Amino acid sequence: MEGWEALTEDEAIEAAIDKFGKDPTTSVAYCAFASDNGWKPPEYRFWLDLFLKLTKAAHVGWA
């Protein structure tokens, strides 16, 4: 996604939703997949870290 370097996390999530759909976690994951060209550029790392943060925040445990 062009301009990802200047986005805050909230802006990045909104941009991902605009591009890939309603679910923030899935949309951010698609951004990571789209930016991965085999050598793990900084953009891939940005989206992957954001994806991991979202999945961790969504996890509430087994109770």
ChimeraX attribute file (.defattr): number of C-alpha atoms within 10 A of each C-alpha:
attribute: neighborCount
match mode: 1-to-1
recipient: residues
	/A:1	14
	/A:2	6
	/A:3	8
	/A:4	14
	/A:5	11
	/A:6	9
	/A:7	12
	/A:8	10
	/A:9	13
	/A:10	10
	/A:11	12
	/A:12	22
	/A:13	22
	/A:14	17
	/A:15	19
	/A:16	24
	/A:17	19
	/A:18	12
	/A:19	14
	/A:20	15
	/A:21	14
	/A:22	12
	/A:23	11
	/A:24	20
	/A:25	18
	/A:26	17
	/A:27	22
	/A:28	28
	/A:29	21
	/A:30	20
	/A:31	24
	/A:32	23
	/A:33	13
	/A:34	13
	/A:35	19
	/A:36	17
	/A:37	10
	/A:38	7
	/A:39	7
	/A:40	11
	/A:41	11
	/A:42	12
	/A:43	19
	/A:44	20
	/A:45	14
	/A:46	18
	/A:47	27
	/A:48	20
	/A:49	15
	/A:50	20
	/A:51	22
	/A:52	14
	/A:53	12
	/A:54	17
	/A:55	13
	/A:56	10
	/A:57	9
	/A:58	10
	/A:59	8
	/A:60	7
	/A:61	5
	/A:62	4
	/A:63	3
